[in-house]
Amino acid sequence: MMAAILMAIALQTAAQTYRPLLTFSAHPELRRVTTRVDVGLLAGGRGTKDYWFRKTVQPDGGEIAETLWADTLSCPGGRSVLEELAALEGPRPHVYGLDGRDDIVMMADGVTYRLDAQSAPLFGNGRITLRTNRGTPLARWVEAALSSLAGCWKQEPPKRVS
């Protein structure tokens, strides 16, 4: 019993020390559950960097129901997920009526996809937040990322190298 308590404390402490560089999530409006993936640096140095992934599943207004881990060392698809993110087509601002379009589209049963990350160097040292619905480049990337990582999740966090 004591070993189980100590293991739970160790896992919670490890989860608290892993600081994410970026986060992406999917929140189906009718399911009312958010799947969130935090990504951070696992190993650094002059060569190839490796990354950890922490997936949490949380019902609206409830406690986190599940926390799982993956990394680019043991998951072959992890690095390609991040490479595809770096190449993601960004949205362009729309000014209502300026381009002759006066339509406003509303969805009640969609999926809210979200990305919080540092901006590319071209845009300065800042953070970006993208929030969108189905049928967008971000939505396709989040779904593909979750699919690519699906077989990689483990109960234990990876060991930090740096």
Secondary structure, 3 states (H helix, E strand, C coil): CHHHHHHHHHHHHHHHHCCCCEEEEEEECCCCEEEEEEEEEEECCCCCCEEEEEEEEEECCCCCCEEEEEECCCCHHHHHHHHHHHCCCCCCCCCCCCCCCCCCCCCCCCEEEEEEEECCHHHCCCEEEEEECCCCHHHHHHHHHHHHHHHHCECCCCCCCC
